Amino acid sequence: MESDSISHTSPPSASNCKDISRKKRVGTSLSCFHFHFRFLIFFIDVLFFVVDFQRSAKLKQCKLDARREQWLSQSAVKNKVCCKEGTNDGDSKQTQRGERDRSLENFEMRGTAEANGEVENVSVQHESDSESFPPNSHTSSSLLGGMDSGTSFTNSSSSSTSSGGCCSGSITEEEGGDGCLDDWEAVADALAADDDKQELDPNENNKENLCLGSTPGLEPNPQLGSNGEGSDLKNSEPECPRMVQRATGTCRAWRADDTFRPQTLPNLSKQRSFPATDRRFGQGGVSWMRNSAFSVPSSCPICYEDLDFTDSSFLPCLCGFRLCLFCHKRILEEDGRCPGCRKPYENDPVEAEASVQGGSLTTRLLARSCSMIARS
Amino acid sequence: MATVNGYQGNTPVATSPGPKHPAPPAKTADAQSVLKRLQSELMALMMGGDSGISAFPEEDNIFCWKGTITGSKDTVFEGTEYKLSLSFSNDYPFKPPKVKFETACFHPNVDVFGNICLDILQDKWSSAYDVRTILLSIQSLLGEPNISSPLNTHAAQLWSNQEEYRKMVEKLYKPPNA
């Protein structure tokens, strides 16, 4: 406006006429805008009322809010039509809207059974229109509404309810899944506690209960305690109670940070069984007779190197003494006797022959043949 | 050169110019594996908390250990303590270590130089044995000697008379000075 006036100072008469005409135009447009603005304010008030009504439902997720606003925009369009038809009965409109909101909540809170078919059809139309969750609706129709999967969404209320239910299920999947996991873990905890009570003597039972009551961060405590018990070498049978305790310890199903519990459960027990065996060897017992009877050691008892998969699946002697392939080869080169039972290795005929006849001779022959091959 | 350097570099203290027990020349890989095994054994022995036996490497050489054994209860060696030396070769654990009594021990299977006649230290050796089992075996050997193949014939003859034997042990026992 100022720039206009400054630029139009040189021709004053014409500018005045133009300004008047402009003001008139602006005035008419302003009055029109005012009317529209009032209507908008009324509309926004209605919207706020609806939104407040919805906030009372205490819904948390942003997806739900977004979907609700989308639905509201559609319903608002329809309400506009209603406003044009009859503006007198505002109360009845509000009650209608309330009904729709309630039905929407029902639809979103998985309460699809008591919703009437008309509103459900509307919501399902919105679902198909918005296309925000097409895979959910498709999977829902294929999974839940298996019988009428071929029918359209707006056809029957049963298909719409099934799809709606599954949509809401997909939205609240995390919470529902957690709840299921909690229940499952609670049952598992109860079972584990019962097992502990049945299998363990009172001291260890107390320990287990302590551990069950404590936080997951305190979980290694009973293992440390068992280690302390295991250090008592005068104990004639230290293995069996520790094994029982370890088994129940691995069966424990109350770790809070395990979101994919059923998948990781066997892996977890496997991972925890390795340090346990390692600790048994770390006690310096090298009581390999008992260890081999229970489990595969994690490290070679000869060189103390870790056993890889090939080593741990390698059982050279019937006595059950396991060792790594390198140490086995080394022993075959020297006396060829199993360190566990002092009997010569027999399971492999070639190696047994080498050990019986003297490793130097056969290795010399092998070296000769190798050199011959290399020459030719 | 390289093997000697690698060998001595792995010992805890390599400052002394001439160690008492010269390191046997061997391959570096063998020395490494023996080193790992001995370190693991030491850790296990210290964490195990066995009563009556103990062992620790000498200052400058992890291949030479000093061990102590206390006489078991209800034997003629009760209340006595004996020092031993264990010398590991680069073939360990495929070959047994050389174990000797540093403290004089009046025993049928121990000669005046401290040499021990024990089957697991010779032909019955197994690589599954370790320092702990060696010391425990020697401890049990004290109370249960093998009279049939004695190194100390006087002790073997006197073994039948436990009271006289006890007097002889007390008479010849010189507590090891730390």
Interface residues (C-beta under 8 A of the other chain):
Chain A: S231 L233 K234 F281 G282 Q283 G284 G285 V286 W288 P301 I302 C303 Y304 E305 F321 C327 R330 I331 E334 R337 P339 G340 R342
Chain B: S33 K36 R37 S40 E41 M43 A44 L45 M47 G48 G49 D50 S51 P93 F94 K124 S126 S127 A128 Y129 D130 R132 T133
